[in-house]
């Protein structure tokens, strides 16, 4: 079997031929899209960066962003970065993150965005895998000294040759004299991006994507959500998360839209930006949507330009969708996806509000989803099972972990549980690791979490398994309340039973906590809650 193979990617020629013939892969890089806008409308605002602590606003036009990307590309070449080399960037949402991505594409390097929350242990593990030569960091961010952290990691990992610091006035380049960069001809099937999984369930893996797998998805999203150069996109999700990278870095380059980066989630600041920047589209996880829609006085804000909130990363409780639609007068659509497969299913703009509130959408073109039983046989419509997917947006493997990337007849097992209706709309019901096996009965917790979210006293909820010597596991509900008044397990039990929930599925322990352990992208770190719940076995 012939294959397209380089130092990073092993990609079967059969897949390339299939995706190209189907029109799913357009053989374009990010620069092919971006340069159209930098040449035809160089003065149009491309990106705005907002510092959540100081309020500083930094805007760049398409022309200015193009010039900065060229300057960074020259600097990378001067530092010895060549085709296929990996460039790591642990930056908050900034103009420079977009410029680095463009610069890497111009010289055929691979961009590896890293979450600012990562520290020495995680970074050492990641750099041992990537062998990145260059490491971009902010000088400081949220009071933390990233320059010192980068130097500590550099001393531990010999492959890091350059630490480049983003200060108040930009990057610290070695050579301040501008020069032209010799662009290389990059095959869109070469490795373009490495994105590490968020680590909510275990050790992060380096997911590898090409320009073709990424832009197959972004062009579909642009079409489905009717994004044009007139749109203004608010991106509070970190660009080191795939959702933030798709909507905050790639989508503006494809459509010519303006992106507004918020470097850290602050509800009041986000609401102000919706109004002051005339935002038309925002994306983020459930907590972001909940914070905006419940913000005091949100109905009095001038959000006449705001038309769409795209929510991904976790299922949205139907009650929250209804509340947000009423408060924001905007369409709320859910997106289901993963780092490995990008955004696979979405609700359509012309779908009913009921579909937005009760499903996670239908598959995008050039992708497919199926629901299977434990023997991988398709299940009847409406029956829960394992969710598998295949198609144009599937990644090309895990960096240096080929054995972990297993396809079965081209299908990728997502680890999610879902059901599908007759029209192909799916609803995520949980993850296989979220299943609680109580006395041999499988309990999928996502739907129970959604019901508990409707309780007037509950602001956030997560259900995990706690050990039980007789039944194996029981359900423990961790909740954050809207006020300081107590809430009892009996009240929770009565509320769920009134909703028609079977007694077996009702949580048998309630833990009220002040804050949920969260990733910066809004996902609950259930492994942390599971660790807490382990101690309950001794009680």
TORTIMI-38943 format. One line per 3 residues: their letters; for each residue x, y, z of C-alpha. Coordinates in steps of 0.5 Angstrom, whole numbers. Each point is the difference from the previous one (the first is absolute). Layout:
BEGIN
A = X Y Z  ...
***
This chain:
BEGIN
XXX = 0 0 0  3 7 -2  0 5 5
XXX = 1 8 1  6 -1 5  4 6 3
XXX = 4 0 7  -6 1 3  -6 -3 -3
XXX = -2 -6 -3  -6 1 -5  -3 -5 -4
XXX = -1 2 -8  -6 -3 0  -3 5 5
XXX = 3 6 -4  -3 -3 -6  -7 -1 3
XXX = 0 7 4  2 4 -6  -5 -4 -5
XXX = -5 2 5  2 7 0  1 0 7
XXX = 7 2 0  2 6 -4  7 0 1
XXX = 1 7 3  4 2 5  -2 6 5
XXX = 5 5 -4  -4 -2 -6  -7 3 4
XXX = 3 5 4  4 3 -6  -6 2 -4
XXX = -2 4 6  6 4 1  1 1 -7
XXX = -7 3 -2  -2 3 7  7 1 3
XXX = -3 6 5  -6 -4 2  0 -2 8
XXX = 2 -8 0  1 -1 8  -1 4 6
XXX = 4 -2 7  -3 2 6  4 -1 7
XXX = -5 -2 5  4 3 6  2 7 -3
XXX = -6 1 -5  6 1 -6  -3 0 -7
XXX = 5 -2 -5  -3 0 -7  4 -3 -7
XXX = -3 1 -7  1 -6 -5  6 4 -3
XXX = 4 1 7  -2 -7 2  3 -3 -7
XXX = 6 5 1  1 -3 7  0 -7 -2
XXX = 5 1 -5  5 3 5  -1 -6 5
XXX = 1 -5 -6  6 3 -2  2 0 8
XXX = -1 -7 0  4 -2 -6  6 4 3
XXX = -1 -5 6  0 -6 -4  -7 -2 -1
XXX = -1 -4 -6  -6 -4 -3  -3 -4 4
XXX = 3 3 7  -4 1 6  -2 7 3
XXX = -3 0 7  -4 6 2  -2 0 7
XXX = -4 7 -1  -7 3 2  -5 2 -5
XXX = 4 5 -4  2 3 -7  6 -3 1
XXX = -2 -7 0  -4 1 -7  7 3 -3
XXX = 4 -6 3  -5 -5 -3  0 4 -7
XXX = 8 0 1  1 -7 1  -5 -1 -6
XXX = 5 4 -5  6 -4 2  -3 -7 0
XXX = 1 0 8  -5 -4 5  -4 5 5
XXX = -1 -3 7  -5 4 4  1 -1 8
XXX = -5 2 5  3 5 5  -2 -4 6
XXX = 5 -5 -2  6 -1 5  7 -3 0
XXX = -2 -7 1  -5 0 -6  4 4 -4
XXX = 6 -4 1  -4 -6 -3  -3 4 -6
XXX = 7 2 -2  3 -7 1  -5 -2 -5
XXX = 0 6 -5  8 2 0  -3 7 -1
XXX = 6 4 -2  -3 7 2  -5 2 6
XXX = -4 6 0  -2 3 7  -3 6 3
XXX = 5 4 4  -6 -1 6  -7 -1 -1
XXX = -5 0 6  6 1 5  4 -6 -2
XXX = 7 0 -3  0 -4 -6  7 3 -2
XXX = 3 -4 6  -5 -6 -1  3 -1 -7
XXX = 7 1 2  -1 -6 5  -3 -4 -5
XXX = 5 2 -5  5 -3 5  -3 -7 0
XXX = -1 -1 -7  6 1 -5  -4 1 -6
XXX = -3 7 2  5 4 -4  -3 7 1
XXX = -5 3 5  -4 6 -3  -3 5 5
XXX = -6 4 -2  0 7 4  -4 6 0
XXX = 3 2 -6  0 -6 -4  5 -6 -1
XXX = 7 1 2  3 -2 -7  8 -1 -1
XXX = 1 4 -6  -5 6 -1  2 1 -7
XXX = -6 -2 -4  1 -5 -6  -4 -3 -5
XXX = -1 -8 1  0 -5 -5  -6 -4 0
XXX = 0 -7 -1  -5 -4 -4  -4 -4 6
XXX = -4 -6 -2  -7 1 4  1 -8 2
XXX = 6 2 4  -1 1 7  -2 7 2
XXX = -2 0 7  1 -4 6  -6 1 6
XXX = 1 -4 6  -7 -3 3  -2 4 6
XXX = 1 -6 5  -6 0 4  0 -8 0
XXX = 7 -1 0  7 1 -3  0 5 -6
XXX = 1 -2 -7  3 4 -6  -5 0 -5
XXX = 2 1 -7  -3 4 -6  1 2 -7
XXX = -2 6 -3  -5 -4 -4  -3 -3 6
XXX = -1 6 3  -3 4 -5  -4 -5 -2
XXX = -4 2 6  1 7 0  -3 1 -7
XXX = -6 -4 2  -1 4 7  1 6 -4
XXX = -6 -2 -5  -4 -3 5  0 6 5
XXX = 0 5 -6  6 4 2  3 5 -4
XXX = 5 6 0  -6 4 3  0 -4 7
XXX = 4 2 6  2 -7 4  1 1 8
XXX = 5 -6 2  0 -1 7  2 -7 -1
XXX = 8 -1 0  3 -1 -6  4 -6 3
XXX = -7 -4 0  -2 -2 -7  -7 4 0
XXX = 4 6 2  5 -1 -6  -6 -2 -5
XXX = -4 6 1  5 5 3  6 -1 -5
XXX = -2 -4 -6  -7 2 -1  2 8 -1
XXX = 5 -2 -5  -5 -4 -4  -6 5 0
XXX = 4 7 1  -4 1 7  3 4 5
XXX = 1 -4 7  0 3 7  5 -4 4
XXX = -1 0 8  6 -2 4  -4 -3 6
XXX = -7 -1 1  -3 6 4  -8 0 -1
XXX = -1 8 1  6 1 -5  -3 -5 -5
XXX = -7 3 0  3 7 -1  4 -3 -6
XXX = -7 -2 -3  -2 7 0  6 4 -1
XXX = 3 -4 -6  -7 -2 -3  1 -7 1
XXX = -4 -4 -5  2 -7 2  3 -3 7
XXX = 3 -7 1  1 -4 7  -2 -5 5
XXX = -6 -1 4  3 4 6  1 6 -5
XXX = -7 0 -3  -3 -1 7  4 6 3
XXX = -2 5 -6  -7 -2 0  -1 1 8
XXX = 4 6 0  -4 6 4  -3 5 -5
XXX = 2 -4 -6  -7 1 -4  2 8 1
XXX = 6 -1 -4  0 2 -8  2 -7 -3
XXX = -4 2 -6  6 -3 -4  0 -6 4
XXX = -3 -6 -4  4 -7 2  3 -3 6
XXX = 3 -7 -2  1 -4 6  5 -6 0
XXX = 4 -4 5  -6 -3 4  -7 -1 -1
XXX = -4 6 1  -6 -1 5  -7 1 -4
XXX = -2 5 6  6 4 -1  -1 0 -8
XXX = -7 3 1  2 5 5  6 3 -4
XXX = -5 0 -6  -4 4 4  5 5 3
XXX = 4 1 -6  -5 0 -6  6 -4 -3
XXX = 0 -7 -3  3 -5 4  3 -6 -3
XXX = 4 -6 2  6 -3 -3  3 -7 2
XXX = 7 -2 -2  7 -2 3  7 2 -1
XXX = 1 -6 -4  -6 1 -5  -2 8 1
XXX = -7 2 -1  -4 -6 -2  -7 2 1
XXX = -4 7 1  -7 2 0  -2 4 -6
XXX = -2 7 0  -7 -1 -3  -1 -6 5
XXX = -5 1 5  1 3 7  -2 -7 3
XXX = 6 -4 -4  5 5 3  -3 -1 7
XXX = 0 -8 -1  5 -2 -5  8 1 -1
XXX = -2 1 -8  1 -4 -6  7 -2 -4
XXX = 3 5 -4  2 -2 -8  5 -5 -1
XXX = -1 -3 7  -4 -5 3  -2 -3 7
XXX = -3 -6 2  -2 -3 7  2 -7 1
XXX = -1 -5 6  6 -4 3  1 -4 -6
XXX = 0 6 -5  -7 -2 -3  -4 6 -1
XXX = -6 1 5  -7 2 -2  -2 7 0
XXX = 0 3 7  4 -5 3  6 2 4
XXX = 7 -3 -2  7 2 -2  1 6 -4
XXX = 5 -1 -6  2 4 -6  4 0 -6
XXX = 1 5 -6  4 6 -2  1 4 6
XXX = 3 -6 4  7 1 2  6 -4 -2
XXX = 2 -3 6  4 1 7  7 3 0
XXX = 5 -6 2  -6 -4 2  -2 -4 -6
XXX = -3 -6 4  -5 5 4  -3 2 -7
XXX = -5 -6 -2  -5 0 -6  -4 -5 -1
XXX = -2 0 -7  1 7 -1  -4 2 6
XXX = 2 3 7  -3 -2 6  -1 7 4
XXX = -1 -3 7  -7 4 0  -6 -3 1
XXX = -6 3 -4  -7 -2 -3  -2 2 -7
XXX = -7 2 -3  -3 -2 -7  3 7 -3
XXX = 7 -2 2  0 5 6  4 -2 6
XXX = 0 1 8  6 -1 4  -2 -4 6
XXX = 6 -1 3  7 -3 0  2 -7 0
XXX = 5 2 6  -6 4 3  -4 -6 1
XXX = -2 -3 7  -1 -7 0  -5 -1 6
XXX = -1 -7 2  1 -2 -8  -5 6 -2
XXX = 4 5 -5  -2 7 2  2 5 -5
XXX = 0 7 4  0 5 -5  -8 0 0
XXX = 0 0 8  4 6 0  -4 4 -5
XXX = -6 -1 4  3 2 6  3 6 -3
XXX = -8 2 -1  0 0 8  -1 8 2
XXX = 5 -1 5  6 -3 -4  5 4 -4
XXX = 4 -6 -2  0 -7 1  5 -6 -2
XXX = -2 -8 2  6 -5 1  0 -7 3
XXX = 2 -1 7  2 -7 2  -5 -5 3
XXX = 2 -6 3  -6 -4 -1  -3 3 -7
XXX = 7 2 -3  -2 8 -1  -5 5 2
XXX = -1 7 -2  3 6 3  -3 7 -2
XXX = 5 6 1  -4 6 -1  1 8 1
XXX = -6 4 2  -2 6 -2  -1 3 7
XXX = 3 -2 7  -7 -4 3  1 -7 1
XXX = -2 -5 -5  -1 -8 2  0 -6 -3
XXX = -7 -1 1  -2 6 -3  4 -2 -6
XXX = -3 -7 0  -7 2 0  1 5 -6
XXX = 3 -5 -4  -5 -5 2  -5 5 -2
XXX = 3 0 -7  -2 -7 -1  8 -2 1
XXX = 0 -8 3  3 0 7  6 -4 -3
XXX = 2 6 -3  -1 5 5  7 2 4
XXX = 1 -3 6  5 5 3  0 8 -1
XXX = 6 4 1  -1 8 0  7 3 -2
XXX = 2 7 -1  3 -1 -7  0 -5 -5
XXX = 7 -2 -2  0 2 -8  5 1 -6
XXX = 1 7 -3  -5 -3 -5  -6 -1 4
XXX = 0 -7 1  -1 -3 7  7 -4 2
XXX = -4 -7 2  6 -3 2  1 5 6
XXX = -7 -2 2  1 -7 0  6 0 4
XXX = -4 4 5  -5 -5 0  5 -6 1
XXX = 1 2 7  -8 -1 1  1 -8 0
XX = 3 1 7  -6 4 3
***
